[in-house]
Amino acid sequence: MDDLSAVLGAIAHPSRRAILHRLAGGPARVTEIAAPFEMSLNAVSKHLKVLEGAGLVDREVLGRDHLIRFRAERLRLVSQW
């Protein structure tokens, strides 16, 4: 899958867009990201994997915590298209 398709596919889901909106305010742990959603932690993790695959977020493992950061520059692919 090309990069543009990956980004468009990742932002197609409203939950993933909400996650990116949350991360636009700064990095957060997975549990902090999951808190406002009425879905399991596992479901949020799956959404994060899709966002990671598209290069829209980075994950830093700090012991048992996973810190997630938004990579907004990847959205330029959409605006350039």
DSSP file (Angstrom, degrees, kcal/mol; ACC not computed):
  #  RESIDUE AA STRUCTURE BP1 BP2  ACC     N-H-->O    O-->H-N    N-H-->O    O-->H-N    TCO  KAPPA ALPHA  PHI   PSI    X-CA   Y-CA   Z-CA
    1    1 A M              0   0    0      0, 0.0     2,-0.0     0, 0.0     0, 0.0   0.000 360.0 360.0 360.0 134.8    0.0    0.0    0.0
    2    2 A D     >  -     0   0    0      1,-0.1     4,-2.1     4,-0.0     5,-0.2  -0.292 360.0-106.7 -74.2 165.2    1.4    3.4   -0.9
    3    3 A D  H  > S+     0   0    0      1,-0.2     4,-2.4     2,-0.2     5,-0.2   0.891 117.3  51.9 -60.4 -43.7    1.9    6.1    1.8
    4    4 A L  H  > S+     0   0    0      1,-0.2     4,-2.8     2,-0.2     5,-0.2   0.923 110.3  48.6 -61.7 -44.3   -1.0    8.2    0.8
    5    5 A S  H  > S+     0   0    0      1,-0.2     4,-2.6     2,-0.2    -1,-0.2   0.888 110.4  52.1 -62.6 -38.7   -3.4    5.3    0.9
    6    6 A A  H  X S+     0   0    0     -4,-2.1     4,-2.1     2,-0.2    -1,-0.2   0.920 112.3  44.7 -63.8 -43.8   -2.2    4.3    4.3
    7    7 A V  H  X S+     0   0    0     -4,-2.4     4,-2.2     2,-0.2    -2,-0.2   0.935 114.5  48.1 -66.8 -46.5   -2.7    7.8    5.7
    8    8 A L  H  X S+     0   0    0     -4,-2.8     4,-0.6     1,-0.2    -2,-0.2   0.901 112.7  49.3 -61.9 -40.5   -6.2    8.1    4.1
    9    9 A G  H >< S+     0   0    0     -4,-2.6     3,-0.5    -5,-0.2     4,-0.4   0.890 110.7  50.7 -64.0 -39.4   -7.2    4.7    5.4
   10   10 A A  H >< S+     0   0    0     -4,-2.1     3,-0.6     1,-0.2    -2,-0.2   0.886 113.1  43.5 -67.7 -38.7   -6.0    5.5    8.9
   11   11 A I  H 3< S+     0   0    0     -4,-2.2    -1,-0.2     1,-0.2    -2,-0.2   0.475  92.7  85.1 -88.1   0.4   -7.8    8.8    9.1
   12   12 A A  T << S+     0   0    0     -4,-0.6    -1,-0.2    -3,-0.5    -2,-0.2   0.785  76.0  77.1 -69.6 -26.6  -11.0    7.3    7.6
   13   13 A H  S <> S-     0   0    0     -3,-0.6     4,-1.9    -4,-0.4     3,-0.3  -0.721  76.5-141.3 -91.0 131.0  -12.2    6.0   11.0
   14   14 A P  H  > S+     0   0    0      0, 0.0     4,-2.1     0, 0.0     5,-0.1   0.825 100.8  55.6 -61.0 -32.7  -13.7    8.6   13.4
   15   15 A S  H  > S+     0   0    0      2,-0.2     4,-2.1     1,-0.2     5,-0.1   0.901 107.8  48.7 -66.8 -38.8  -12.1    7.0   16.5
   16   16 A R  H  > S+     0   0    0     -3,-0.3     4,-2.3     2,-0.2    -1,-0.2   0.883 110.2  51.1 -68.7 -36.6   -8.7    7.3   14.9
   17   17 A R  H  X S+     0   0    0     -4,-1.9     4,-2.3     2,-0.2    -1,-0.2   0.895 109.8  50.9 -64.9 -38.0   -9.3   10.9   14.1
   18   18 A A  H  X S+     0   0    0     -4,-2.1     4,-2.2     2,-0.2    -2,-0.2   0.883 108.7  51.6 -65.4 -38.4  -10.4   11.5   17.7
   19   19 A I  H  X S+     0   0    0     -4,-2.1     4,-2.4     2,-0.2    -2,-0.2   0.929 110.4  48.2 -63.3 -44.7   -7.2    9.9   18.9
   20   20 A L  H  X S+     0   0    0     -4,-2.3     4,-1.5     1,-0.2    -2,-0.2   0.887 108.9  54.0 -63.7 -38.3   -5.1   12.2   16.6
   21   21 A H  H  < S+     0   0    0     -4,-2.3     4,-0.5     2,-0.2    -1,-0.2   0.919 109.9  47.5 -60.5 -43.2   -7.1   15.2   17.9
   22   22 A R  H >< S+     0   0    0     -4,-2.2     3,-1.2     1,-0.2    -2,-0.2   0.916 112.3  49.2 -61.9 -43.9   -6.2   14.1   21.5
   23   23 A L  H >< S+     0   0    0     -4,-2.4     3,-1.7     1,-0.3    47,-0.5   0.682  93.3  74.6 -73.8 -17.8   -2.5   13.7   20.5
   24   24 A A  T 3< S+     0   0    0     -4,-1.5    -1,-0.3     1,-0.3    -2,-0.2   0.761  92.4  58.1 -63.3 -22.7   -2.4   17.1   18.8
   25   25 A G  T <  S-     0   0    0     -3,-1.2    -1,-0.3    -4,-0.5    -2,-0.2   0.500 128.5 -68.3 -83.5  -5.2   -2.3   18.4   22.4
   26   26 A G    <   -     0   0    0     -3,-1.7    -1,-0.3    -4,-0.1    42,-0.1  -0.586  68.2 -46.9 135.0 163.7    0.8   16.5   23.2
   27   27 A P        -     0   0    0      0, 0.0     2,-0.3     0, 0.0    42,-0.2  -0.180  55.5-178.1 -61.7 154.4    2.1   13.0   23.8
   28   28 A A  E     -A   68   0A   0     40,-1.9    40,-3.2    38,-0.0     2,-0.1  -0.987  28.9-104.9-151.2 157.2    0.2   10.6   26.0
   29   29 A R  E  >  -A   67   0A   0     -2,-0.3     4,-2.2    38,-0.2     3,-0.4  -0.477  39.6-110.0 -78.3 156.9    0.3    7.1   27.4
   30   30 A V  H  > S+     0   0    0     36,-1.2     4,-2.4     1,-0.2     5,-0.2   0.888 119.3  52.9 -56.7 -42.2   -2.0    4.5   25.8
   31   31 A T  H  > S+     0   0    0      1,-0.2     4,-1.2     2,-0.2    -1,-0.2   0.858 108.6  50.4 -64.4 -34.5   -4.2    4.4   29.0
   32   32 A E  H  4 S+     0   0    0     -3,-0.4    -1,-0.2     2,-0.2    -2,-0.2   0.879 111.3  48.6 -69.5 -37.6   -4.6    8.2   28.8
   33   33 A I  H  < S+     0   0    0     -4,-2.2    -2,-0.2     1,-0.2     4,-0.2   0.902 112.9  47.9 -66.2 -41.0   -5.6    8.0   25.2
   34   34 A A  H >< S+     0   0    0     -4,-2.4     3,-1.6    -5,-0.2     5,-0.3   0.730  88.9  87.9 -73.6 -23.3   -8.1    5.2   25.9
   35   35 A A  T 3< S+     0   0    0     -4,-1.2    -1,-0.2     1,-0.3    -2,-0.1   0.838  88.7  43.5 -51.2 -47.2   -9.8    6.9   28.9
   36   36 A P  T 3  S+     0   0    0      0, 0.0     2,-0.3     0, 0.0    -1,-0.3   0.596  98.6  91.0 -79.2  -6.0  -12.5    8.9   27.1
   37   37 A F  S <  S-     0   0    0     -3,-1.6     2,-0.9    -4,-0.2     7,-0.1  -0.638  71.5-139.4 -92.9 144.8  -13.5    6.1   24.7
   38   38 A E  S    S+     0   0    0     -2,-0.3     2,-0.3     2,-0.0    -1,-0.1  -0.445  75.9  90.3 -94.8  58.7  -16.2    3.5   25.4
   39   39 A M  S    S-     0   0    0     -2,-0.9    -2,-0.1    -5,-0.3     5,-0.0  -0.949  84.2 -85.2-145.3 163.6  -14.1    0.7   23.9
   40   40 A S     >  -     0   0    0     -2,-0.3     4,-2.0     1,-0.1     5,-0.2  -0.229  33.9-116.1 -69.4 159.0  -11.6   -1.7   25.3
   41   41 A L  H  > S+     0   0    0      1,-0.2     4,-2.4     2,-0.2     5,-0.1   0.864 118.8  57.3 -60.1 -36.3   -7.9   -0.9   25.8
   42   42 A N  H  > S+     0   0    0      2,-0.2     4,-1.9     1,-0.2    -1,-0.2   0.896 104.9  49.8 -62.1 -41.5   -7.3   -3.7   23.2
   43   43 A A  H  > S+     0   0    0      2,-0.2     4,-2.0     1,-0.2    -2,-0.2   0.906 110.8  49.2 -65.3 -42.0   -9.5   -1.9   20.6
   44   44 A V  H  X S+     0   0    0     -4,-2.0     4,-2.4     1,-0.2    -2,-0.2   0.908 108.8  53.9 -63.1 -41.3   -7.7    1.4   21.2
   45   45 A S  H  X S+     0   0    0     -4,-2.4     4,-2.0     1,-0.2    -1,-0.2   0.882 106.5  52.0 -60.4 -38.8   -4.4   -0.4   20.8
   46   46 A K  H  X S+     0   0    0     -4,-1.9     4,-1.7     2,-0.2    -1,-0.2   0.907 109.1  49.5 -65.4 -41.0   -5.5   -1.8   17.5
   47   47 A H  H  X S+     0   0    0     -4,-2.0     4,-2.2     1,-0.2    -2,-0.2   0.907 109.7  52.1 -62.3 -40.8   -6.4    1.7   16.3
   48   48 A L  H  X S+     0   0    0     -4,-2.4     4,-2.6     1,-0.2    -2,-0.2   0.871 105.0  55.7 -63.9 -36.1   -3.0    2.9   17.4
   49   49 A K  H  X S+     0   0    0     -4,-2.0     4,-2.6     2,-0.2    -1,-0.2   0.896 107.4  49.4 -62.4 -40.1   -1.4    0.1   15.4
   50   50 A V  H  X S+     0   0    0     -4,-1.7     4,-1.5     2,-0.2    -2,-0.2   0.929 112.1  47.7 -63.8 -45.1   -3.2    1.4   12.3
   51   51 A L  H  <>S+     0   0    0     -4,-2.2     5,-2.5     1,-0.2     6,-0.8   0.881 112.5  49.9 -63.8 -38.1   -2.0    4.9   13.0
   52   52 A E  H ><5S+     0   0    0     -4,-2.6     3,-1.6     1,-0.2    -2,-0.2   0.919 106.9  54.5 -63.2 -44.7    1.5    3.7   13.5
   53   53 A G  H 3<5S+     0   0    0     -4,-2.6    -1,-0.2     1,-0.3    -2,-0.2   0.813 108.7  48.8 -60.5 -31.1    1.5    1.7   10.3
   54   54 A A  T 3<5S-     0   0    0     -4,-1.5    -1,-0.3   -48,-0.2    -2,-0.2   0.486 115.8-117.1 -86.0  -4.1    0.5    4.9    8.4
   55   55 A G  T < 5S+     0   0    0     -3,-1.6    19,-0.2    -4,-0.3    -3,-0.2   0.657  81.2 122.4  78.2  15.5    3.3    6.8   10.2
   56   56 A L  S   <S+     0   0    0     -5,-2.5    15,-3.4    -6,-0.2     2,-0.3   0.672  73.8  29.7 -85.1 -17.1    0.9    9.2   11.9
   57   57 A V  E     -B   70   0A   0     -6,-0.8     2,-0.3    13,-0.3    13,-0.2  -0.978  66.4-147.9-138.2 153.5    2.1    8.3   15.4
   58   58 A D  E     -B   69   0A   0     11,-2.4    11,-2.5    -2,-0.3     2,-0.4  -0.897  13.4-146.8-114.7 149.6    5.3    7.2   17.0
   59   59 A R  E     -B   68   0A   0     -2,-0.3     2,-0.5     9,-0.2     9,-0.2  -0.974   9.5-169.7-121.1 130.4    5.5    4.9   20.1
   60   60 A E  E     -B   67   0A   0      7,-2.7     7,-3.2    -2,-0.4     2,-0.6  -0.984  17.1-142.2-117.8 124.0    8.2    5.1   22.7
   61   61 A V  E     +B   66   0A   0     -2,-0.5     2,-0.5     5,-0.2     5,-0.2  -0.763  19.7 179.4 -90.3 121.3    8.4    2.2   25.2
   62   62 A L  E >   -B   65   0A   0      3,-3.1     3,-2.0    -2,-0.6     2,-0.5  -0.821  64.0 -65.4-121.4  87.8    9.2    3.4   28.7
   63   63 A G  T 3  S-     0   0    0     -2,-0.5    -1,-0.0     1,-0.3     0, 0.0  -0.575 118.7 -15.2  67.5-119.6    9.2    0.3   30.9
   64   64 A R  T 3  S+     0   0    0     -2,-0.5    -1,-0.3    -3,-0.1     2,-0.3   0.567 124.2  88.2 -90.6 -10.4    5.6   -0.9   30.9
   65   65 A D  E <   - B   0  62A   0     -3,-2.0    -3,-3.1   -36,-0.0     2,-0.5  -0.623  62.7-152.4 -91.4 148.2    4.3    2.4   29.5
   66   66 A H  E     - B   0  61A   0     -2,-0.3   -36,-1.2    -5,-0.2     2,-0.5  -0.975   9.6-155.5-119.2 116.5    4.0    3.2   25.9
   67   67 A L  E     -AB  29  60A   0     -7,-3.2    -7,-2.7    -2,-0.5     2,-0.4  -0.816  10.4-156.7 -95.0 126.1    4.2    7.0   25.1
   68   68 A I  E     -AB  28  59A   0    -40,-3.2   -40,-1.9    -2,-0.5     2,-0.4  -0.873   8.4-170.1-109.3 132.6    2.4    7.9   21.8
   69   69 A R  E     - B   0  58A   0    -11,-2.5   -11,-2.4    -2,-0.4     2,-0.3  -0.960  22.0-122.8-123.3 140.9    3.3   11.0   19.8
   70   70 A F  E     - B   0  57A   0    -47,-0.5     2,-0.6    -2,-0.4   -13,-0.3  -0.613  12.5-157.6 -79.3 136.0    1.5   12.5   16.8
   71   71 A R    >   +     0   0    0    -15,-3.4     3,-1.7    -2,-0.3     4,-0.3  -0.754  16.5 174.9-113.5  80.4    3.5   13.0   13.6
   72   72 A A  G >   +     0   0    0     -2,-0.6     3,-2.0     1,-0.3     4,-0.3   0.737  66.8  76.4 -62.0 -25.6    1.4   15.7   11.9
   73   73 A E  G >  S+     0   0    0      1,-0.3     3,-1.5     2,-0.2     4,-0.3   0.770  82.7  68.0 -60.2 -24.3    3.9   16.1    9.0
   74   74 A R  G X  S+     0   0    0     -3,-1.7     3,-1.3     1,-0.3     4,-0.4   0.763  86.7  68.0 -66.2 -23.8    2.5   12.8    7.5
   75   75 A L  G X> S+     0   0    0     -3,-2.0     4,-1.7    -4,-0.3     3,-0.8   0.662  79.7  79.6 -70.4 -14.0   -0.8   14.6    6.9
   76   76 A R  H <> S+     0   0    0     -3,-1.5     4,-2.9    -4,-0.3     5,-0.3   0.819  80.7  66.9 -61.2 -29.2    1.1   16.7    4.3
   77   77 A L  H <> S+     0   0    0     -3,-1.3     4,-1.4    -4,-0.3    -1,-0.2   0.896 103.0  45.4 -56.3 -39.4    0.7   13.7    1.9
   78   78 A V  H <4 S+     0   0    0     -3,-0.8    -2,-0.2    -4,-0.4    -1,-0.2   0.933 114.0  46.8 -70.8 -46.2   -3.0   14.4    1.9
   79   79 A S  H  < S+     0   0    0     -4,-1.7    -2,-0.2     1,-0.2    -1,-0.2   0.850 112.6  50.5 -67.2 -32.6   -2.7   18.1    1.4
   80   80 A Q  H  <        0   0    0     -4,-2.9    -1,-0.2     1,-0.3    -2,-0.2   0.806 360.0 360.0 -73.0 -29.6   -0.2   17.7   -1.4
   81   81 A W     <        0   0    0     -4,-1.4    -1,-0.3    -5,-0.3    -2,-0.2   0.492 360.0 360.0 -68.5 360.0   -2.4   15.2   -3.1
